[in-house]
Amino acid sequence: MKNTLLLAAVALAATFPIAAQAVEGAYIGASVGRTEHKLRLGTISLKDADTGFKFVGGMKVDENIGLEAGLVALGEGQISGNGMFVKAKTNAAYIAGTVFYPASAKVDVSGKLGFTHNRVKATSSLVSGKESTNAVVFGLGVAYSLNKNVALVAEYENFGKLFSEQGLKLKADMFSAGVRYAF
């Protein structure tokens, strides 16, 4: 899955310079951050953190509205105790509408809302398998422009339910920091 995600990210990144020549407002970006997996079974709720990676491409339609697509490796959540364990490796691909508010000449505050396709490969002391779900993704962020083309970004994103079956629910979110290049 890592090879597939990496190949897709490279292919996505490779297409944007070509499209950007024809489309002003296009951008690409990459981020790294802390992911948190929240597992809930009945009244028991557990959390685990890992490192996640994200590659995005998007386009601002105007100064305040845009569209963004991204590939996200949400890392691995592992929870164990009392001789039992659950391990889940998670990935997501999303498309979202974005809004930007220029707080100052160099700072933009942003929000996103869209759809995500989540993939989970889970292993536990009882069963293992793969699951794909669709969910709503939302996020908030801030960008600081270093110059006309390069900005530093910090974001929070929630990828919704990655898994929900027989009372077992898995959710994931990500706090990330990265760089964005606008064409």
MARGUTI-908975 format. One record per residue: x, y, z of N, C-alpha, C in turn. Coordinates in steps of 0.05 Angstrom, whole numbers, padded with zeros to 5 digits, always signed. Layout:
! MARGUTI-908975
XYZXYZXYZ...
This chain:
! MARGUTI-908975
+00016-00024+00000+00000+00000+00000+00017+00025+00000+00040+00024+00014+00058+00047+00014+00068+00054-00014+00075+00033-00029+00084+00037-00057+00062+00049-00074+00037+00040-00070+00015+00050-00086+00010+00079-00079+00010+00085-00053+00005+00113-00044+00028+00131-00054+00053+00122-00052+00075+00138-00062+00073+00142-00092+00067+00122-00107+00064+00124-00136+00042+00143-00143+00019+00141-00129-00003+00159-00135+00004+00188-00128+00019+00192-00106+00027+00219-00099+00046+00231-00120+00065+00215-00129+00084+00224-00150+00069+00231-00176+00050+00214-00183+00034+00219-00208+00018+00244-00205+00006+00248-00181-00010+00272-00176+00008+00297-00178+00031+00296-00165+00049+00318-00165+00060+00324-00193+00065+00303-00208+00076+00307-00235+00056+00320-00254+00030+00316-00250+00010+00328-00268+00005+00357-00262+00010+00367-00238+00003+00394-00232+00020+00415-00246+00046+00412-00250+00061+00433-00265+00050+00437-00293+00041+00415-00305+00030+00417-00332+00004+00432-00332-00014+00424-00313-00040+00437-00311-00037+00466-00301-00017+00472-00285-00014+00498-00274-00006+00519-00295+00007+00510-00317+00013+00529-00338-00012+00540-00350-00033+00525-00350-00058+00534-00362-00078+00545-00341-00073+00539-00316-00092+00547-00295-00078+00562-00273-00084+00588-00272-00073+00604-00250-00089+00597-00225-00076+00597-00202-00088+00590-00177-00084+00562-00168-00071+00546-00185-00065+00518-00177-00043+00517-00157-00044+00496-00140-00022+00492-00120-00019+00463-00113+00005+00456-00103+00011+00430-00093+00023+00433-00065+00022+00412-00049+00034+00414-00023+00039+00387-00011+00055+00387+00010+00061+00363+00026+00063+00371+00055+00053+00353+00072+00053+00358+00101+00060+00332+00116+00069+00336+00140+00074+00313+00158+00062+00321+00185+00052+00302+00200+00040+00310+00225+00033+00286+00243+00019+00292+00264+00011+00273+00284-00018+00264+00278-00021+00238+00275-00048+00227+00272-00057+00214+00298-00083+00214+00302-00094+00201+00325-00116+00183+00317-00114+00158+00325-00135+00138+00320-00151+00135+00346-00178+00136+00343-00195+00133+00366-00212+00108+00362-00209+00089+00379-00223+00064+00378-00244+00063+00400-00268+00056+00393-00289+00054+00413-00304+00028+00410-00308+00014+00432-00323-00010+00433-00342-00008+00457-00367-00003+00452-00386+00001+00473-00379+00025+00490-00373+00021+00516-00366+00044+00533-00336+00047+00535-00320+00029+00523-00291+00031+00524-00281+00048+00501-00265+00067+00507-00254+00085+00487-00224+00087+00490-00209+00082+00469-00179+00083+00470-00168+00100+00447-00144+00111+00452-00131+00128+00431-00103+00119+00428-00092+00123+00403-00064+00118+00397-00056+00138+00376-00030+00146+00377-00020+00167+00359+00002+00155+00342+00006+00166+00318+00027+00158+00299+00034+00183+00282+00052+00179+00263+00060+00200+00245+00045+00195+00218+00035+00217+00207+00021+00215+00181+00034+00233+00161+00028+00228+00135+00039+00243+00113+00016+00250+00094+00018+00273+00081-00004+00282+00063+00008+00296+00039-00003+00290+00016+00003+00303-00010-00023+00315-00021-00023+00340-00028-00047+00353-00038-00042+00368-00064-00063+00372-00078-00063+00389-00102-00090+00403-00102-00090+00428-00110-00115+00442-00110-00114+00466-00129-00137+00481-00129-00139+00504-00145-00157+00524-00131-00148+00549-00129-00165+00571-00119-00180+00582-00143-00207+00581-00142-00224+00591-00163-00222+00622-00162-00222+00633-00138-00217+00661-00134-00202+00664-00108-00200+00688-00097-00185+00692-00072-00196+00677-00048-00222+00670-00049-00235+00658-00025-00246+00630-00028-00247+00620-00053-00260+00593-00057-00241+00576-00074-00241+00550-00067-00224+00531-00082-00233+00503-00080-00218+00485-00092-00222+00457-00092-00196+00443-00087-00196+00422-00070-00171+00408-00063-00175+00378-00063-00154+00364-00072-00154+00335-00070-00129+00326-00056-00130+00305-00041-00107+00296-00026-00105+00266-00022-00081+00257-00018-00075+00229-00010-00061+00231+00017-00072+00215+00036-00062+00216+00064-00056+00188+00074-00031+00185+00085-00024+00161+00100-00027+00168+00129-00048+00157+00141-00054+00164+00169-00039+00148+00189-00021+00131+00180-00004+00116+00199-00019+00091+00210-00010+00083+00233-00019+00058+00245-00027+00063+00274-00051+00054+00281-00059+00055+00309-00058+00027+00321-00047+00025+00345-00045-00001+00357-00053+00002+00386-00071-00015+00395-00081-00015+00422-00081-00043+00432-00070-00047+00457-00068-00074+00468-00072-00073+00498-00080-00096+00508-00084-00099+00537-00099-00125+00543-00094-00136+00566-00108-00161+00575-00106-00184+00554-00082-00186+00541-00078-00207+00522-00092-00203+00495-00104-00180+00491-00118-00174+00466-00103-00150+00453-00106-00149+00426-00095-00126+00412-00111-00120+00387-00110-00095+00378-00121-00086+00353-00101-00068+00340-00094-00073+00315-00076-00057+00300-00089-00049+00274-00089-00023+00267-00102-00014+00243-00084+00005+00228-00078-00002+00203-00063+00016+00185-00083+00030+00167-00082+00057+00166-00103+00072+00153-00092+00091+00132-00107+00095+00110-00101+00113+00088-00127+00126+00079-00125+00149+00067-00148+00164+00057-00142+00179+00031-00162+00182+00015-00161+00199-00009-00186+00217-00007-00182+00243-00011-00205+00261-00007-00206+00282-00029-00230+00293-00032-00235+00317-00048-00253+00335-00032-00246+00361-00031-00260+00379-00014-00262+00407-00026-00284+00420-00019-00286+00448-00025-00270+00463-00004-00258+00485-00011-00242+00501+00008-00251+00530+00008-00248+00542+00031-00253+00571+00034-00228+00583+00047-00221+00607+00038-00198+00621+00048-00206+00649+00057-00196+00657+00080-00201+00684+00090-00173+00697+00094-00167+00718+00078-00141+00731+00082-00141+00748+00108-00129+00737+00129-00129+00751+00155-00110+00775+00154-00089+00773+00137-00070+00795+00133-00057+00791+00106-00038+00808+00099-00025+00806+00073-00010+00779+00070-00001+00768+00092+00015+00743+00091+00001+00719+00102-00022+00722+00116-00035+00700+00130-00063+00695+00119-00068+00670+00112-00095+00661+00104-00104+00640+00125-00130+00643+00132-00143+00623+00149-00161+00607+00130-00161+00581+00132-00177+00565+00113-00194+00544+00127-00213+00534+00112-00230+00512+00120-00235+00494+00097-00241+00469+00102-00248+00451+00080-00270+00432+00089-00286+00424+00070-00308+00405+00074-00311+00389+00049-00312+00362+00052-00314+00346+00028-00318+00316+00035-00311+00299+00016-00314+00271+00019-00287+00257+00019-00285+00236+00035-00261+00220+00037-00267+00190+00033-00249+00177+00019-00251+00148+00017-00228+00137+00034-00236+00123+00055-00217+00113+00075-00212+00083+00072-00187+00075+00075-00181+00046+00074-00167+00038+00100-00176+00016+00111-00165+00006+00136-00157-00023+00132-00132-00029+00140-00123-00057+00142-00119-00063+00171-00137-00080+00182-00138-00085+00211-00130-00114+00217-00116-00116+00239-00108-00142+00250-00114-00141+00280-00126-00162+00290-00132-00163+00319-00126-00191+00329-00128-00195+00355-00124-00221+00366-00146-00240+00358-00168-00230+00348-00190-00247+00340-00194-00250+00310-00192-00228+00295-00196-00228+00266-00178-00208+00252-00177-00210+00226-00162-00190+00210-00176-00187+00184-00172-00163+00171-00185-00158+00146-00181-00130+00136-00193-00124+00113-00191-00097+00102-00219-00086+00099-00221-00060+00102-00247-00046+00100-00243-00020+00086-00262-00012+00069-00262+00014+00056-00289+00027+00063-00287+00053+00070-00311+00068+00077-00309+00096+00064-00332+00108+00061-00334+00136+00052-00345+00152+00075-00334+00176+00078-00342+00193+00101-00339+00222+00093-00347+00239+00111-00343+00268+00108-00316+00275+00120-00301+00292+00106-00276+00302+00116-00280+00332+00121-00269+00342+00143-00270+00371+00148-00244+00379+00160-00237+00405+00157-00212+00414+00168-00210+00444+00170-00191+00453+00187-00185+00481+00190-00155+00485+00188-00147+00508+00178-00118+00512+00175-00111+00541+00174-00085+00545+00174-00073+00572+00171-00049+00569+00153-00044+00589+00136-00021+00590+00118-00007+00616+00121+00020+00615+00122+00036+00639+00123+00053+00640+00097+00048+00661+00081+00062+00663+00055+00090+00674+00059+00110+00658+00050+00138+00667+00051+00144+00685+00027+00131+00680+00005+00132+00697-00019+00108+00691-00036+00108+00700-00061+00084+00697-00078+00077+00667-00083+00096+00650-00083+00091+00622-00090+00092+00602-00066+00107+00608-00045+00112+00588-00024+00099+00597+00002+00084+00578+00015+00071+00584+00040+00076+00560+00059+00079+00566+00085+00080+00546+00106+00051+00542+00115+00043+00517+00119+00015+00512+00127+00014+00495+00152-00007+00499+00168-00013+00482+00191-00043+00476+00190-00050+00451+00194-00078+00443+00190-00087+00422+00211-00113+00422+00216-00126+00400+00230-00146+00389+00211-00147+00362+00208-00167+00349+00191-00179+00325+00206-00205+00321+00202-00219+00299+00214-00229+00282+00190-00222+00256+00190-00229+00238+00168-00253+00221+00174-00268+00227+00195-00292+00212+00201-00288+00184+00210-00309+00168+00206-00308+00139+00214-00293+00124+00192-00272+00110+00201-00257+00093+00183-00268+00065+00183-00281+00058+00205-00291+00031+00208-00314+00032+00229-00335+00018+00223-00358+00017+00242-00373-00009+00237-00369-00028+00255-00382-00054+00252-00384-00068+00279-00407-00080+00285-00412-00095+00309-00404-00080+00334-00410-00055+00335-00404-00039+00359-00376-00028+00361-00359-00036+00342-00331-00027+00342-00329-00004+00322-00319+00019+00331-00317+00043+00315-00288+00054+00316-00278+00061+00292-00251+00072+00290-00253+00099+00275-00242+00120+00287-00241+00147+00275-00212+00156+00275-00206+00175+00257-00179+00186+00256-00179+00215+00249-00160+00229+00260-00155+00257+00253-00126+00263+00252-00119+00287+00241-00090+00293+00237-00085+00323+00241-00064+00328+00256-00053+00355+00259-00027+00355+00243-00024+00373+00223-00001+00372+00206+00011+00399+00201+00036+00399+00192+00050+00423+00183+00065+00416+00158+00066+00436+00139+00079+00430+00114+00083+00455+00098+00087+00450+00072+00092+00472+00053+00074+00469+00029+00066+00492+00018+00049+00493-00006+00062+00510-00027+00062+00501-00051+00073+00517-00074+00051+00524-00093+00047+00550-00097+00026+00560-00115+00039+00568-00142+00026+00561-00164+00037+00566-00190+00027+00594-00200
